[in-house]
Amino acid sequence: MGLLDDFSKREARAEARPEPPVVGHYGVKLDLTEEKVTLTAGQTKEYPVVVTNTGTEDDTVRLKIDLVYNADLPDPPEWTVKLFGVEDKVWDVTFTKVTEKEFMLIADGQREITLSVTCPKGARYGDRLNVVVNAISKGDPGAFDAKTLSFSARQAILAVKSSIGHERAVADAIYARAKAKDVGVFSILVPANFRGYVYVESMNPDRLEEIVRGLRRARGVVKGEGESTGISFNEIEAYLTPKPIVSGIMEGDIVELVAGPFKGEKARVMKIDETKEEITVELFEAMVRIPVTVRGDSVRVLQKEEDK
């Protein structure tokens, strides 16, 4: 046997030696957008949650839900917290008082879950809840992820239908009943140019319905989309912040004066002062083109500059 033959045998034995096993690691990740949100009494909001096993080994993930209440008064009403997709049936954290569940995930596996949070119908203004979602690896408890959602209760704006011409009487009756029963009505609005409705700012839509029920000249409560979500603030903003009387008038418009010593005269708008709600016009038929300043409600637009 030659030296080269012996060397090749030793090289073959070295190549056959098994590689050392790769040491696995554990990891878990939560995909949940953290945010702060306000909800009206009875309103529900849902959030998609994705739990991912970022480790190299199959693992058991422990999902833990912490509910942290913060209220100005003791014994705040409980918010309803449910999770769909952790198991076959709905996991109602509030009802069952169970705050932890486990499930298996293969390496790089995912579990899609839906978190549902409902503001209690008896919520008081400023009641707050933090929902902390924790995902913890059982293989390595030091591998975990956590996300927080912050909720607070706010009032809803509701519309009460009324008989046309009796809006003020309905508003007075609602105020008297709400004050006597301490329902939590913050304000009542009766827009002069919106007939047949009374707007009420209240914490509890259900109790407001009780007040309105049987009220003379009242025709029920309009809650808006989602039953208890209330009416969008944008729908009544125009009534809270009236537009200036010169709104809609532009320089160059042709107007007719409807009040004052030049009533009936036609003129062209030369200048607009929104602060004073005045406009400066130039009379067409005056012998001398002298600018005249009048209030914005003293003219009627005959022709817009953009239409010429």
C-alpha positions as CSV (number, residue, x, y, z in Angstrom):
1,M,0.0,0.0,0.0
2,G,1.4,3.3,-1.0
3,L,1.5,6.6,0.9
4,L,-1.0,8.1,-1.5
5,D,-3.5,5.3,-0.8
6,D,-3.3,5.8,2.9
7,F,-3.8,9.6,2.6
8,S,-7.0,9.1,0.5
9,K,-8.5,6.8,3.1
10,R,-7.9,9.2,5.9
11,E,-9.5,12.0,3.8
12,A,-12.6,9.9,3.1
13,R,-13.0,9.2,6.9
14,A,-12.7,12.9,7.6
15,E,-15.5,13.7,5.0
16,A,-17.8,11.1,6.6
17,R,-17.7,12.7,10.0
18,P,-21.2,14.1,10.8
19,E,-21.8,17.9,11.1
20,P,-22.7,19.2,14.6
21,P,-26.5,19.9,15.0
22,V,-27.7,23.4,14.4
23,V,-28.9,25.0,17.6
24,G,-32.5,26.3,17.0
25,H,-33.9,29.6,18.4
26,Y,-37.3,30.8,19.4
27,G,-39.1,34.0,18.5
28,V,-42.6,35.5,18.2
29,K,-44.0,38.6,16.6
30,L,-47.3,40.5,16.8
31,D,-48.6,42.5,13.8
32,L,-51.1,44.9,15.4
33,T,-51.3,48.6,14.8
34,E,-51.2,50.4,18.1
35,E,-53.5,53.4,18.4
36,K,-55.5,55.6,20.7
37,V,-59.2,55.8,19.9
38,T,-62.5,57.1,21.3
39,L,-65.7,55.1,21.2
40,T,-69.3,56.0,22.0
41,A,-71.4,53.9,24.3
42,G,-72.3,50.6,22.6
43,Q,-69.8,51.1,19.7
44,T,-67.6,48.3,18.6
45,K,-64.2,48.4,16.8
46,E,-62.3,45.4,15.4
47,Y,-58.6,45.0,14.8
48,P,-56.8,42.3,12.7
49,V,-53.9,40.6,14.6
50,V,-51.3,38.3,13.1
51,V,-49.1,36.2,15.4
52,T,-46.0,34.8,13.7
53,N,-43.5,32.2,14.9
54,T,-40.2,33.8,13.9
55,G,-38.1,31.0,15.3
56,T,-36.6,28.0,13.7
57,E,-38.5,25.5,15.8
58,D,-42.2,24.5,16.2
59,D,-43.4,26.3,19.3
60,T,-46.4,26.8,21.6
61,V,-47.4,30.5,21.8
62,R,-49.1,31.9,24.9
63,L,-51.4,34.7,24.1
64,K,-52.1,36.9,27.2
65,I,-54.6,39.8,27.3
66,D,-54.2,42.5,30.0
67,L,-57.1,44.9,30.6
68,V,-56.1,48.0,32.5
69,Y,-59.0,50.2,33.5
70,N,-58.7,53.9,34.3
71,A,-61.8,55.7,35.4
72,D,-62.6,58.8,37.5
73,L,-65.2,56.9,39.5
74,P,-64.9,53.5,41.2
75,D,-66.4,50.3,39.7
76,P,-66.4,51.4,36.0
77,P,-68.6,49.4,33.7
78,E,-66.7,46.6,31.9
79,W,-65.7,46.9,28.3
80,T,-66.3,43.8,26.2
81,V,-63.2,42.3,24.7
82,K,-63.4,39.3,22.4
83,L,-61.0,37.4,20.2
84,F,-61.9,35.4,17.1
85,G,-59.5,32.8,15.6
86,V,-57.6,31.7,18.7
87,E,-59.8,28.6,18.9
88,D,-63.0,27.3,17.3
89,K,-65.3,29.3,19.6
90,V,-65.1,33.0,20.4
91,W,-62.8,33.8,23.3
92,D,-64.7,36.3,25.4
93,V,-62.1,37.7,27.8
94,T,-64.5,39.9,29.7
95,F,-67.2,37.2,30.3
96,T,-65.0,34.2,31.0
97,K,-62.3,36.2,32.9
98,V,-59.8,33.9,31.2
99,T,-56.9,36.1,30.1
100,E,-54.5,33.5,28.6
101,K,-54.7,30.9,25.8
102,E,-52.1,28.7,24.1
103,F,-51.8,27.4,20.5
104,M,-49.2,25.7,18.4
105,L,-47.3,27.3,15.6
106,I,-44.9,25.6,13.2
107,A,-41.6,27.4,12.4
108,D,-42.5,30.5,10.3
109,G,-46.1,29.8,10.9
110,Q,-48.8,32.4,11.4
111,R,-52.2,32.7,13.1
112,E,-54.7,35.3,12.0
113,I,-56.9,36.7,14.9
114,T,-59.5,39.4,15.2
115,L,-59.7,41.5,18.3
116,S,-63.1,43.1,19.1
117,V,-63.6,45.8,21.7
118,T,-67.0,47.3,22.6
119,C,-67.5,50.4,24.7
120,P,-70.1,49.6,27.5
121,K,-73.5,51.2,27.2
122,G,-73.2,52.6,30.7
123,A,-69.9,54.3,30.0
124,R,-69.2,57.6,31.6
125,Y,-67.3,60.4,29.9
126,G,-63.6,59.8,30.3
127,D,-63.8,56.1,31.1
128,R,-60.6,54.6,29.7
129,L,-59.3,51.1,28.9
130,N,-55.9,49.9,27.8
131,V,-55.8,46.5,26.1
132,V,-52.3,45.0,26.2
133,V,-51.9,42.0,23.8
134,N,-48.9,39.8,24.7
135,A,-47.5,36.9,22.6
136,I,-45.0,34.8,24.5
137,S,-42.9,31.8,23.3
138,K,-43.2,28.7,25.5
139,G,-39.9,27.4,24.3
140,D,-38.2,30.6,25.4
141,P,-40.2,32.8,27.7
142,G,-37.7,35.6,27.0
143,A,-38.9,35.7,23.4
144,F,-42.1,37.8,23.3
145,D,-43.9,40.7,21.7
146,A,-46.5,43.1,23.1
147,K,-48.8,45.8,21.6
148,T,-51.2,48.2,23.3
149,L,-54.5,49.7,22.3
150,S,-55.9,52.6,24.3
151,F,-59.6,53.4,24.3
152,S,-61.7,56.1,25.9
153,A,-65.5,56.8,26.1
154,R,-66.9,59.9,24.5
155,Q,-70.3,61.4,24.0
156,A,-72.4,60.8,20.8
157,I,-74.3,63.3,18.8
158,L,-77.8,62.1,18.2
159,A,-80.8,63.5,16.2
160,V,-84.3,63.5,17.7
161,K,-87.1,63.7,15.1
162,S,-89.8,66.2,16.0
163,S,-92.9,67.7,14.5
164,I,-92.1,70.6,12.3
165,G,-92.5,73.9,14.2
166,H,-92.2,72.2,17.6
167,E,-88.5,71.7,17.7
168,R,-88.0,74.2,20.6
169,A,-90.7,72.6,22.7
170,V,-89.2,69.1,22.2
171,A,-85.7,70.4,23.1
172,D,-87.1,71.9,26.4
173,A,-88.9,68.7,27.3
174,I,-85.7,66.6,26.6
175,Y,-83.7,68.9,28.8
176,A,-86.2,68.8,31.7
177,R,-86.4,65.0,31.7
178,A,-82.6,64.5,31.2
179,K,-81.9,66.8,34.2
180,A,-84.4,65.0,36.4
181,K,-83.0,61.5,35.6
182,D,-79.3,62.5,35.3
183,V,-79.0,60.9,31.9
184,G,-75.8,62.8,31.0
185,V,-76.9,65.2,28.3
186,F,-74.2,67.7,27.6
187,S,-75.9,70.0,25.1
188,I,-79.1,70.4,22.9
189,L,-79.0,72.2,19.6
190,V,-82.1,73.5,17.6
191,P,-80.8,74.8,14.3
192,A,-83.0,77.6,13.0
193,N,-82.6,76.6,9.4
194,F,-83.0,72.8,9.9
195,R,-86.6,72.0,10.7
196,G,-87.9,68.7,12.1
197,Y,-84.8,67.8,14.1
198,V,-83.2,68.4,17.5
199,Y,-79.6,67.5,18.0
200,V,-78.6,66.1,21.4
201,E,-75.0,65.5,22.7
202,S,-75.3,62.6,25.2
203,M,-73.2,59.7,26.6
204,N,-75.9,57.1,26.6
205,P,-78.0,56.7,23.4
206,D,-80.2,54.0,25.0
207,R,-81.2,56.1,28.0
208,L,-81.9,59.0,25.6
209,E,-84.3,56.8,23.7
210,E,-86.1,56.1,27.0
211,I,-86.5,59.9,27.6
212,V,-87.8,60.5,24.1
213,R,-90.2,57.6,24.2
214,G,-93.7,58.9,24.8
215,L,-92.5,62.6,24.6
216,R,-95.2,64.8,23.0
217,R,-94.2,66.0,19.5
218,A,-91.1,63.7,19.5
219,R,-90.8,61.1,16.8
220,G,-87.8,59.0,17.9
221,V,-84.0,59.0,17.9
222,V,-81.8,58.8,14.8
223,K,-78.5,57.1,15.9
224,G,-76.7,57.1,12.6
225,E,-74.6,54.2,11.2
226,G,-73.6,51.4,13.5
227,E,-76.6,51.9,15.9
228,S,-74.8,53.8,18.6
229,T,-72.0,55.5,16.8
230,G,-74.0,58.8,16.5
231,I,-74.0,61.4,13.8
232,S,-70.7,62.7,12.4
233,F,-69.7,66.1,13.7
234,N,-69.2,67.3,10.1
235,E,-73.0,67.1,9.7
236,I,-73.7,69.8,12.3
237,E,-70.5,71.8,12.1
238,A,-72.1,74.4,9.9
239,Y,-74.8,75.1,12.6
240,L,-72.1,75.5,15.3
241,T,-70.0,77.9,13.2
242,P,-72.2,80.0,11.0
243,K,-70.8,81.1,7.7
244,P,-70.1,84.9,7.3
245,I,-72.9,86.7,5.5
246,V,-70.4,87.6,2.7
247,S,-69.8,83.9,2.1
248,G,-70.3,83.0,-1.6
249,I,-69.8,86.6,-2.8
250,M,-66.7,87.2,-5.0
251,E,-65.0,90.2,-6.4
252,G,-66.4,91.0,-9.8
253,D,-69.9,89.6,-9.1
254,I,-72.9,91.6,-10.3
255,V,-75.2,92.3,-7.4
256,E,-78.5,94.1,-6.7
257,L,-78.8,96.2,-3.5
258,V,-81.8,95.1,-1.6
259,A,-81.6,97.5,1.3
260,G,-80.4,101.1,2.1
261,P,-80.6,104.3,0.1
262,F,-79.4,102.6,-3.1
263,K,-82.1,99.8,-3.0
264,G,-82.8,98.4,-6.4
265,E,-79.5,99.6,-7.9
266,K,-77.2,97.2,-9.7
267,A,-73.5,97.2,-8.9
268,R,-70.2,95.3,-9.3
269,V,-68.4,94.0,-6.2
270,M,-64.9,95.6,-5.9
271,K,-63.8,94.5,-2.4
272,I,-64.9,92.1,0.3
273,D,-64.1,92.4,4.0
274,E,-65.1,89.1,5.8
275,T,-64.0,90.5,9.2
276,K,-66.6,93.3,9.1
277,E,-68.9,91.3,6.8
278,E,-69.0,94.2,4.4
279,I,-68.5,94.6,0.7
280,T,-67.5,97.6,-1.4
281,V,-69.4,97.9,-4.7
282,E,-69.4,100.3,-7.6
283,L,-72.9,101.4,-8.8
284,F,-73.5,101.0,-12.6
285,E,-75.9,103.9,-13.1
286,A,-74.2,106.5,-10.9
287,M,-73.0,109.5,-12.8
288,V,-69.7,109.3,-10.9
289,R,-68.2,105.8,-10.1
290,I,-67.8,106.2,-6.4
291,P,-67.2,103.1,-4.3
292,V,-70.0,102.4,-1.8
293,T,-69.6,100.1,1.2
294,V,-72.6,98.1,2.4
295,R,-73.3,95.0,4.6
296,G,-73.1,91.6,2.9
297,D,-76.8,90.9,3.6
298,S,-77.8,94.1,1.7
299,V,-77.1,92.6,-1.7
300,R,-78.4,89.8,-3.9
301,V,-76.0,88.2,-6.4
302,L,-77.3,88.4,-9.9
303,Q,-74.4,87.1,-11.9
304,K,-71.2,85.4,-10.7
305,E,-67.9,86.6,-12.1
306,E,-67.0,83.0,-13.1
307,D,-70.2,82.8,-15.3
308,K,-69.4,85.8,-17.4
